[in-house]
Amino acid sequence: MKVAIVHNAVPPNGPLDDQDVMVQVESICAALEALGHTSVVIACTLNLEDLRVQLEAQQPHLVFNLVESLAGKGCLIALVPTLLEALAVPYTGAGAEGMRVSSHKILAKERLLDAGLPTPSWAGPPPRIWTKKHDLEPFEPAHYIFKSVWEHASFNLDEDAVVRVDSAEEMESKLIATSPRLGGLGFAERYIDGREFNLSILVGTDGPEVLPPVEIDFIDFPAGKPKIVDYRAKWEEETFEYINTVRRFDFPPEDAPLLADLSRLALRCWELFDLHGYARVDFRVDNQGHPFILEVNANPCLAPNGGVAAALKQAGISYDAAIARILADAGPRSKANRLVSPHGPGPVPLNNAFPGAESTELAIRQEVRTSDVGEIRQLVVNTGNFTAAEIAVAVELVTDRLEKGPASDYRFVIADHGGKCVGYTCYGLIPCTTASYDLYWIAVDPEFQRHGLGRLLVATTERFIRAASGQRVYIETSLREHYAGTRAFYERCGYEMASQLTDFYAPGDGKATFCKQI
């Protein structure tokens, strides 16, 4: 598979936090090579037309999105995912909407509050000093930390960022004064004096997996020095802050309830912001043991010396295996990317004729789960159309995908209803071709047949093939009379019979090959 690693262009003498993206690029290139993939690196600027042209020329199967900003502006982080969605190019990580909302710290905090999740109170950004969602008036004097709304958490952050504010007038004055050095838009967040935790999340075959939690230890910090991960602590290796701010993975038994609560909150953030591939949620825990969500990072650093890599090592997951998981979760993204219709991303209405249709949406996914082995076996058996040998092959392809991940030659589109697989397709690039695909399998539970699910699965499969630059789809089936309905179904889906081979499967059992230009 060919993967385009797209990252924000970095000036040769740029700051350390900008240079870090090149470390990630190098590491991911090495992982892709170890996994048997090829890669091409594309540096992205505000010239999105140039990016489109390069993607068209390179024709990658998918994009590994490492874009953190454009032209040094974090507020532009969602532009590249938006372009990829418009081009129907599969890519890693969160969709444009999830990336935009999670990166805008005020929008993220408001969403957290709407969901009933804990986050520190705040004021700003100017000129809207007081939020409608969480009004600080009447003002309570306290220590606040002044942060950028859009830029990464350590952006221009030092110990002077934590200050006591005693009045609403003083808060307004400080917000207006500090915003220019905070990327043009700053806010003040109530400073939580206590412990700091980072929880990384990695996609898995059975859903998102919370990796071992890490606590940030602030060693020998003098009295009065704020215990925060500022710019020096994160990037400047010779400083006191860097040396004395360390990760810790060992916890006493009495921390177990707190860690379980942090894991639960991290997973709620994953769901709330519709995250994909990998993410990190940062917490502060006050001196009474109450957790507060500081930030939801939809594309945290993947450098080998970063927090995600450290958590992977603690979990016993190799870096290459993690990259393989992220690749397997790549796909066309949208605000409702798990719900796909033949006409593009969006809700799929369930016909009332569907048995037991209690919801209004059908979930479409590409990732294969361990439970699919048994469910797809039973589904194929229930159709009554396949021999024991064919059923064994169907199961073998699912197992191959589970074992090899993105390195497998087989791709899937699976329809779930009520959490159970009720239909699926299996497809793949035909060996020794550049743009021709085989639709190897399509099967729909008999109770869900004759209601449009088969056509939905075919149309969705074609979308994914088109997104991977496929141009033709081939389907093979029997010429026996028993398969007349199957052949008619393919014709209704726009396929034309390209060839017939008599006695191909057995005497009297020929093969029909259908083809469609997409």
N, C-alpha and C positions, 0 to 999 in steps of 0.2 A: 504494500500500500504506500502511496505517495502522500506525505504530510507536509503542508506548508506551515512553517512556524512564523507567525506574523507578530512582530513586536514594534513598540514605538521607537522611532529613530532616536539614537542617543548621540549627542555631540561628543567628539573625542575627549574633550576636557570637561565633560559634564560632572555634576556632583555625584558623590558615592552612591546615593540612592538611585540615581538614574543608571549608573554603570552596572548595577546589580542585575538588570534585566539581561545583560549579555552573558552573565554567568549562568542564568537560567537557560538561555538559548543553547549554550554549549552543552550543558548537562542533558537537556532534552534531546538534542541531536544524537548524543552518544547512546541514550536509552533507546531511541528509535532504531538506530543501527543494530543494537543488541537484540531487538525484537524482530528484526528482519524487514524493517521498513526503510524506505528512502525518504529523505527530507530536503526541503529547500527553504532557505531563510529569506524573509521579506521584511525589510525595515519600512515602517509605515509613517507617513507624514500627514499633514492636513490635505494633501493632494489625494483624495480618495479615488479619483478617476485613475490615477496611476496604479493604485492598489488593484482596482478592478481589472485593468489591462494586464497586470502581472499575474493575477490569478487565472485569467483567461488563457494566458500564454503557458502557464505551468500546468494547468488542469489537475490540481491535487484532488485526492479523494476527500480530504477534509483539511480544516485549518486548526492548528493548535494556537489558540488566542492568548497572547501574552501582553496585549496592549494595555498599559496602565494609565496612559495619558497621551495627548497629542499636542505638539508644540508647547510642552511643559504645563499643560492645563488638564488637571484631573477631571474637570467638568465635562470634558469631551470623551470620557472613557467609553461611553455607549455608542459612539459613532461607528466604530468598526463592526461590532455585533449587529448594529442596525443595517449596515451595508451587506453583511454576509446573509442576513435574513432576507433582504430584498433580492439577493442573487440566488437564494435557495442553496447556499453552500453550507454543508454541515461543519460545525465547529465545536470546540471543547468549551467547557465552563458554562456559566450562567448566560441566559438570554439577555437581550438588550434591555428589557424592562427591569429584570431582576438586578442587572448590573447598575443601571441608572439609579434605582431607588435605594439600593444598599449602599452605594457610594456617596449619595447625598445624605449626610449624617442627620440632618433635620427630618427629611422625609422618612428615613429609616426609623428614627426615634418615634415619630408620629405613628408609623405603622406598628411598631412594637407596642405602643400604648393602646392603640385600637384593639390589638389582640390580647390585651391584658398581661403583657410581659413587662418585667421590671427594667427600667432604664433611668439613669440619673436625670433630675429636672434640669432645665436649661433656660437660657435667655438668648434672644437673637435669632437670626442675624439681622443687622440693621438694613433698611430703616424699620423693619418690623421687629422691635425689640422684644415684645411679649408675644408668646405664641397663643393661638386660640385653643390649642389642644392641651396645653399644660402651662397655664398662666402662673407666673411667679408672684404676682401681686396678690395680697400685700407683700412687699419685699421682705425676705428673711436674710439678714446679714450672715455670710458664710464664706468659706474659701471656694473659689471657682477656678477651673482650668480653661484657658482661652485656646480654642482650636480652630483649624480651618474646616469649613463646611465640606469642601470637595477633596482637598489634597489628603495624602496618606497621614496617618495619625501622628507621625513624628515630624511632620513638615514644620520647619522653623520653630520647633518645640524645645524649650529649655526650662530650667528650674524657675525662671522668672514668669513662666506662663501660669503658675499657680499663685493666685493672689486673693487676699481677703477683700470683699466688696461689702460696704456697709449701707448703701442706699441705692434706690432705683436710679437716681440721677447719676451716681458714680458708675453704675453698671452701663448706662447708656453712653456715657462719656468714654469709658474704657473700650466698649465694643467698637465705637466709631474710630477710636485711635489705633486699635490693634488690627482691624480688618485688612488694611493695606498690606501688612507683612504676612497675612495668612491667606495668600492667594486671592485677595480682594474681597473675600467673604468669610467672616469669622463668627463664632458664637461662643458663649460661655456655658460650660457644663458644671454642675455641682460636683466638687471634688470629693470623691469617696476615699476616706482615709482607711486603709486596710490592706487586704491581699489582692494580688492580680493573677489571673489565670488565662491561658489560651487553650482553646479546644479546637483541634483540627478535625475535619470530617472528610471522608473519602468514600466515593461511590463504591458499592459492592453488588454482587449478583442478587442479593436479597434486600437491596436498598442501601441507604447511606449508613456508613459505619463511623461511629465516633472513636477517634484514636485516643490513646492514653493521654489524659490531661496533663498539662505542664503548668507549674506555678513559677512565677518570676520572683526570684529571691533578690532582695536589695540588701547586700551585705555591707555592714559597717557604714551605712549612711549616717552622717552626723545629724544630731537633733535639729529640726527645722528645715532640713533639706527634703523636698517633696520626693516621695518614692514613685517615680514615673519612668516609663521607657521613653526618654526624649531622644533627640537626634543623635547626641553623642553616645548614648547607651546603645543605640542600634547600629551606628555606622563608624564611629571614630575609635579604632581599636586601641589606641594608646591612652585613652582617657580613663579617669576614675570611674565614670558612669558605665563605660563598656566593660571594664574588668570586673566591676563589683555588681553587675546585673547579670545573674546567671539563671539557667533553667533548672528546674527540679521536678523529678518524676516520682519520687518516693514520698508516700504519705502515711501518717499514722492511721490506725483503724478508725479512730473517732471522726476522721474526715470522710468516711465512706458515704454517709447520707448527703453531705454537701456535694461531693463529686458526682453522685447519682443525679442530683438536682441540676447541676451544671450540664451534664450530658443530655438530660431531658430538654432543657432550655435550648441547647445547641441544635438539637433535632427539630424543635419547633421553629427555630430561625430558618433552618434549611427548607422546611415546608412553606413558611410564611413568605419567603423571598423567591421561591421556586428556583433553588440553587441546583447546580449540576456539577458533576466531576469531582470537585474538591472545594473546600472553603475553610474559613477559620472564624471562630466567634471569640471575642475578647470580653473578659469579665473583670469587674472589681467586686470584692466581697467585704462588706463593712465589718466593724469590730463586734457586731452582734450576730454575724454569720449570714446576713442577708445578701444575696447576689444581685448584681446590676449588670445589664448588658451594655457594654461600651460601644462596640462596633461589630458589624457583620461584614467580613471581607470575602467578597465573591471570587477574587483571584489572588490569594495570598502568594507570597514568594515561594518558588519551588527550587531555589538554589540548595545545593547539598548541605550548606551550613545553616540553613534557615529552620524555622520552627516546625514547618510541616515535615521536612525531612527527618528532623530529630524525633518527632512523634511516630513517623513510619518505622524508624529503626527500633524504637521502644516497643512497637506493636509486632515486630518481626516480619514486616512487609518490606521487600526490597524496593529500591527506587524504581527499577525497571518494571516491576510488577504493578506499582502504583500508576506509572505512566500508561501501562496497558489498560488498567481499569478506566482511566480518564478517557483514553481513546475510545474504548468500547461504549462509553456513555455519550460520545459526540453525536450530534445530529442537528437537523434543522431546528432552530430555537424560535420560540415565540412566547407571548405571555401565557398561553395555554398550550405549550408545546407537546404535552402528553396526549392532547386530544386533537386528532388529525382527521380532516375530511378530504374527499377527493378534490376539492377546490382549493386546498391550502390549509394552513393551521387554523384551528378553531374548534368549537364544540361540535360533536357529532350527535344529532338528535336520534333518539331511539324510537323506532316505529312502535306503536302500541301493540302490534302483533308479536313483538318479541316476548318470549315467555318470561313471566315474572318481572317485567320491566317496571321497577320501582323508582329508578333514577332517571335522569334525562340525558345522561351522557355515557358514551362508550369510550373506554380508555384504550388508546393505541400506544404500544411501546416497541422499541427495538431491542432493548437489552434482554438477554435470556437468563432465566432464573433456574435454580436447581429443581424447583417444583415443576418446571415445564417438562422435564423428562417423563414423569408419570402422566401429567395432564395431556401432553401431546400424543403419547402412546394411546391413551384411552380415546382421545378425540379421533385419531385416525382409525382405530378399531370401530368406533361407533358409526363412522360413515358407511361401512360395509363395502367399500370400493377397492380395498387393497388386500393383497395376499400377506401371509405371515412374513415372507422375505421382504416385501416392500415396507411393512410396518417396522421391521428391524432396521432398515435403512433410514427411515424417518427419524427414529430414536437416535441412531448413530450420528446423524448430522447435528442434532441438538447437543449431544455429548461433545462432539468435536468443537462446537462453538464455546461451550462452557470451559473446556480444557485449554483451548488455545487463545480465546479472546479475539482481539482484532486480527491476529495472525491467521485465524481460520478463513477458509475460502467461502464460508457460508454466512449469509446475513438473514435476519428474520424481521418480520413485521407480525406482531402478535396482538390480537384483540382480546381484551379482558372485559367481562361483565360480572359484576359482583365479586371481583377479585379472582375470577377463574378464567382460564384460557378457553375461549369459545370459537376461535378461528385463527389461522395463521398462514403466512407464506414463508417460504425459504427460497432465497435467490442468491446469485453470485456472478461475478465476472467470468466469462467463458475463457479458459486457459488459452494463451497465445493470441488473444484478441485485445484490442485497446478500448472498445466501446460497446461490445456485445455482451448481453447478460442472459443467463438462463433463469427462468422461473421454475425452480425444481419441484416445489410443492405448494399446493394450496388445498386447505381442508377447512371446512366449517362444520361445527356441531349440527347434527340433523335438526335439532330444535330451533336453530337460528338460521336455517336455510330458507331461501325464497323470500327474504326480507331486505335484500340489498347489501348484506354484510360481505358476501363474496366480491361484489363489484367494488365495495369500499376498500377491501384489502388489496385488490389488484391495482386500483387507482393510487393508493398510498404507496405501494411498492414502486410503481412507476415514478412517483415523485422523488423517492429516495434515489432511484437509479439515475434519474435526470440530474439530481443534485450532485451525483458523483460523476457527471459528464458522460453517462451512458447514452447511447443513441438508438439501440435496437434491443428488443426483448424477445426471446424465443421460448416457446412452450411446446413440450412433446407430450402426446397422449396416444391412446390406443385407437385403432380404426374399427374396433369391434362395435356392434350395434349397441351394446350395453353402455358405451361411452358417447352415444349420440347427443345426449343432453349436455355433457361436458364440452363437446366440440361447439355446440350451439352457444354455450355460455361464453366461450372465448371469442366467438364471432361478435356477440353482443357487446363485448368489451373492446371491440375495435381491432381484433387480431384477424389476420388472413392466413389461410393455409398456404404454406410455402413449398411443402413437399410431402410425398407419401412413399413409404417403403413397405412393400408387401412382405408378409411372413417375418417381420422383424423380431417381434417378441417370441413368437411361436408360429407354427403352421396355422394359417387362418387368422393370425393376430398381427396386423400391420401397425406401422407407426405413422402418425400424422404430426408434422411440425408446423406450428403457427408462428407468425412473426408480426411485430408491430414497431413502426418507427415512432420514437417518442421525442 
